[in-house]
Amino acid sequence: MKFILLYFLVLTMLGLLSPADVHGFKNDDSNGAGLMKKMIGDWDIEGRIRQGPDSDFRSLNGKSSIRQHYSEGQLREEFELGGRYKGEIFMNFSGAHKRFELFQIDGNSARASALFLVGEVSDSRIKFKGMENYPQWGIGPSLDIRWEYVFLEDGTFRHEIYMKDQKGEYFLQSEYIYRKAEEN
């Protein structure tokens, strides 16, 4: 039940935060539209994750399906990692705010959780960070987290997640390489 309510909250927020017509969303890599289109498809994920900066990485592989969601400038990803971790990511370009917005819904258990990040384009990357408070939507303080999508010339892309350690320094907490799924 929590997951369903959280899902509708995310959809409502996407609707409130970005109008149906995404003014300023040109179809090129300069503002991310071309980069977002490169994400559409079915993907095999090769990942590695660790608990802290001094921990060893462990493998965590899976699958992902990324589709256009409602209109150009909106994507929906459904993913599964390690055979047990499932969730959804909604990525959106807000013409009103001239920024990218990302929601992740953790579909693992009855304790559904959501993550809300804002981002911008830099070179061949879309960079996200925790955002300010929006108490009217139940969003609390910003997280010390960074997500980066790095687009490579061979058509693959990398999803990197950086967390802060106890000294306040960012470290690579996890990395996921997306390769086009092979057709059976």
N, C-alpha and C positions, 0 to 999 in steps of 0.2 A: 504494500500500500504506500509506504514511504517513497519507494522508487517511482511509482506512478505520479504521485504528487510532485516529486522533484522534477520529473520529466516535463510535466505541464508548466511548472515554474520556469524551467529553462526556455521552453518554447515561447512563453509569454514574455520573458525578458528579451529574447531575440527579437520578437515583434516590437517591443517598446523601444529597444535600443537602435534598431535599424529599420528605416522605412522600406517599403517594398521596392521603391526605386532607389538604387544606391548611387546617388549623385557622386561624381568624381571617381567612379570605379571604372577606369579604362582597362581595356583588355590587353595589357602588356605586363612585363615583369617589373616596370618602374614602381608600381604600387601594389604588386602582389597578385593581380588577377591572373596573369599567365602562370605564375608559380602555383596558385591554387588549382588551376586546371590540370597541371602536371600530376597532382595528387589523386585525381579521379581514377578509380579502377580497383581491381582486386590485387592484394599484395601478400607476399610471404614476408614475415618479420623475423629478423635475426637480431636478438637483443642480448644485452648484458646489464646487470644491475648489481648494486652493492648498498649496504646499509650506511656506511660512513666512509670518510676519506682514507682511513687506514684499513678498511676491509677489502677482501678480494672480491672481484667480480664473479658472478655466476651467470650462466646462460639462461635465457628466458625467451623461447621462440614462440611464434604464433602466426595468426592470420588477421587480415584487415580488409574491410570493404569500405571504400570511400565513394560517396555519390554526391551529386549536386542536390541541394536541399532547398526546395521552393523556388529560388531564383538564382541568377548569376551572382556570385559574391557570397554564397552560403554553401557550406559543405557539411555532410554528416558522415562520421566514421563509426563503424561498429567493429570492435576488435576483440580478440581472444588471445591471451598470452599464457603459455605454460599449461594449457589444457584446463585451467581453473579460474583465471582472472579475466573477467569480461567487463566491457563498458562501452560507452559511447562518447564521442567528442563532436561538438558542434563548433565549426569555425565560421566566422561571419565578418564581412567588411561593413562597418557602419559609416555610411556616407555622411550622416549627421555629425558624427564625432571625428570623422577622418582617421579611423583607426581600425585595427583588427580586434575581434573579441573571440574568446575561446571558452567554452564550457566543457568540462569533462564530468560525466556521471559514472560513478563506480557502481556497477551492477552486480557486485559479488555477493552481497548478503542483504539481510533485512536492514542493515545499517547503511543504507545508501548515502553517499556523500557527493558533493559537487565542488568543483574548482572553477573559478572565474578568473581569467587572465586577459590582459590587453596587450596589443602588439603593434609592431611597425615593420616595414621592409627595409633591409639593408643589404645591398649587393644581391647575392643569391640566397638570402636568408629571410625568414619571417621570425622575428624575435618577440617573445611574449614575456611578461612579468606579472607578478601579483598586482592587483588593483586596489584603489581606494575603497573606503567603506560606502556601502549603499544600504543603510539600515531599513529603508522602506521596502527593500526586496529581501531582507534577511541576510545580506552579505556583510560579514564581519571584517576585521582588519586584514590588511594586505599580507600575503604570505611572502617570505623570503625565498622565492623560487623563480627560476628562469627556465623557459622552454625555448628551444630553437629548432626550426626546421631548416635544414641545409640541403639545397638542391644541387645535385651533381650532374655533370655533362652526360653521363651514361644512362640517364633516365631514372636512376635511383634517387632516393632522398633519405636523409638521416634525421631522426627526432632525438634531440639531446635534452636531458633534464639536469639542471644544476640546482643544488641546494646549498645552504650556508652551513658551515661547520661551527663548532663552539667558539672559534676565534673570529667569526663573522666573515670568513672567506668562502667564496663559492668553490664547489668541487663538482666534478661530473659524477652524478649519482646513478644515471642510467643512460643508455644509448640504444637506439633501435634503428636498424637499417631496413628500409622498405625496398623490396625487389618485386617486380611484376610477377604475379602468380603464374605458374606454367599451366597452360590449358591441358586438360586430360583428354 
